[in-house]
Amino acid sequence: NPQVVREKLTAYGLVDEQWGGETIMVEVSAVTKQGVDALLEMLLLQSDMLELSANPASPARAVVLEAELDRAKGPVVNLLVIDGTLSLGDHVVGGLSGGKIRALTDDRGRQLKAVGPASPVEVTGFDAVPVPGDDCRTVPDEKAAKRILDRRRDEAKVKDLARKSQAKGMDAIRQ
């Protein structure tokens, strides 16, 4: 029910343009494909109005969509490139994992040498499986990647130890 959805979204400060708000809402059905064209038109209109653009010459920035461990390939990560150009051989850091890009594969299974903004791509070369939603960026070299990852992993260990000691304190209080 679109009306109920609109009402619930107002609780998050998202008020439909039709109700005097600033949020563009388009009714879409993935099943019937109703409204998909209207959604795409609204996305283009909004990007023009906000003057959104990406710089393919800048260092790549992407977001992790999915990630899994493949027995043959190692960590396989699906990224959406947001800005810059991601190329074979680039050093990347995403969350608590990183590595050197060994392969870039598009959605049709074609091997690529580079991929630009707004492109989904499957990547291999990470040392561990990142978490979906992690921000992923290229870094100048392996030393920079190692330095960033070491710092992030140390911070994660400290947080984990603090959480465990807090849990132990709560257990002591319960007893």
N, C-alpha and C positions, 0 to 999 in steps of 0.2 A: 504494500500500500504506500504509494509515493507521498501522500499527505502525512502519514504517520512518521515516515522517515524524515521529512522536512521538519516536522515538529520536534523530533528527538535531536536533530542537528542543531537546533537553536540553543540547546543546553550547552553546546560547545562554542557558542558565539558565531555559528555559521547560519546566517539568515539569507534566505533566497531573495534574489533580485525582485521577483514578483511580489514579495512581501515588504519591499522597501529596503532590503539589505544589500550587501555588496558581493554576495556569493552567487556565482553562476551555477545553476543546477540543471542537469539534463537527465531526463528519464531514459534509462538504457536497460535493455534486456539482452543478456548473453545468449539466452535460449533462442529467442526469435530474431535477434540482431536489430531489434527496433531501437532507433535513437543513436546508433553508432556513428552514422554520418554527422548528425547534429553535434555529438560530443567532439568529434575530430575538428569540426568547424569552430566550435567554441574554444578548443585548445589553441588553435591557430590564432584566433582573434585575441585571446588573452595574452599569448606570447608576443604578438605584435604590439598590443597596448602597453605591456610592461617592458617592451624593448628587450626581451630576453635573448641572449645570444651566448654561444660558447666559443672559446678560442682554441682552434685545433693546434696552435703553435705552443700552447702552454703545457706544463707538466700534466700528465694524465691524472684525473680524479674519477673514481668509479665507486659504485656501491655493489656489495655482494648480494646477489639475488638468491642463489642456492650454492651449496657446496657439499661434496661427498668424497669419500675415499674409494678410489677405484684400485683394485688389486694390481692391475697392469700399469696404469698411468700415475698412480699416487693421488694426491689431492686434486680434484677437478672442481673448478670454481666457475660459476656463471656470474659474469659481471655486466653491469650496465654502465658504459662510459658516459660520464656527465660532462666532463670538460677535458680538453687536451687530446692528445693522440697516444694510444697505447701500442707499443711496438714489440716485436720479438727481441729478446735480450734485455728489455727494461727490467730494472730492479724495482720491486713493489713491496709495500707494507700494507697489510690490512688487518686491523685488530691485533691479535697476538701472533699472527703468522705473516710470512713474507717469503720472498724468493726471487728468482730470475725467470722471466717468462720464457718457457720452452716451446709453447705452441699456442696459437690463437685459432679458434675454429668458429665459423659463423653458424647461424641456425640451420643452414643447409648442409653442414658437414664439410664446407670448403676451408682449406688451410689459408690463413691470411698472414701477411707480414706486418700489417698495422691496422688499427681501427680507430675511427674518430668519434666525436661526440654523438650522443643519442643512439649508440650502437650496442646491442647485446652481443656478448662474446663468451665462448667457453675457453678457459685458460688452464694450462698446466704449468707447474713450476713452483708452486707454493710448498713450503716445508711442513705445513700442517693445514688442517681443514679450518678455514675461518668461519665465523658465525654469520648467518644471513643478516643483512642490515649493516654490517661493518663497512666503514669508510675505507677505501683502498686508494693509495696514492703511489705515484712513481717517485723514486728517490735517486739522487745522482749516481750512487755506486753501492757496492756491497758493504763497505765500511759504514756508510750512513744507515743502511737498512739494519745492519747488526746492532748499531748503537741505539737506534730507535726501538727495535724489538727487545733488546736487553732491558732498557728502561721501562717499557710497557710491561714486560713479564715480571720485573721486580716489583712494580707497583701493584700488579695483580696478586702476587704472592703476599704482599703486605696486607692488602685488603682481605684476602682469604684467611690469613692468620688472625687478623683482627676479628673477623666474623666467627671463626672457630673459638677463639678465646671468649668472645661474648656469649656464644652458645654454651660453653662450659660453665661460665658464670651463672647463666640462667639455670642450668642443671643443678648446680650446687644450691641455688636458692630454693628450687623445688624440693630438694631432699631435706 
